[in-house]
């Protein structure tokens, strides 16, 4: 059961697609059917399968989550205790808790079972750049 990792460099909050890297990993397994598990090893970012055709989708998702969970400098977030790592840290943990850090994707006929307009994204919730480690695990 092969496992590998990739690193996604972020430039701050937003969605970063890495579908191509996942497809390459699956092709290297030379298997017809199975399951790809994708896992991010951090607590202030998450994973999404989302539309990859219209960049407005990514823009709107980022704006929605910013409204849903604003930075701790916003008066509505005065209740937050964990601010040691900056005003975006605890909101990033909350956003990560609301989304997911692991995704399972079926492999069918040697390919990811994604829909036509679907891509795999790292959803960075922190303001500053990071290098995020993502694990791929194939079982088939």
URURSUL-V614795 format. One line per field, one symbol per residue. phi: phi as a letter, one per 20 degrees, with the letter a starting at -180 (. if undefined). psi: psi as a letter, one per 30 degrees, with the letter a starting at -180 (. if undefined). burial: I if it has 9 or more other C-alpha atoms within 8 Angstrom, else O. A space follows every 10 residues. Layout:
phi: ???
psi: ???
burial: ???
//
This chain:
phi: .fcbccdded dogqdcfcgg ffffffgffl cecrceddcd ebdcbbcbdb gdedffffff ffffffffcf ffffgfdfff efcgeofeff gffffffedb dbcdcfdclm cfeffgdecd cedfdefefb ddecddcdca
psi: jkklllkkkl gakakjkhee eeeeeeeffh kelakkkkkk hlgglakkkl kgejffeeee eeeeeeeeil lffkffgffk ejgeglffee eeeeeeffbl fkkkkkkkhg lkhllegklk kkjkflelkl jkkkkkkkk.
burial: OOOOOOOIOI OIIIIIOIIO OIIOIIIOOO IIIIIIIIII IIOIIIIIOI IOOOOOOIIO OIOOIIOOII IIOOOOIOOO OOIOOOIIII IIIIIIOOII IIIOIIIIOI IIOOOOOIII IIIIIIOOIO OIIIIIIIOO
//
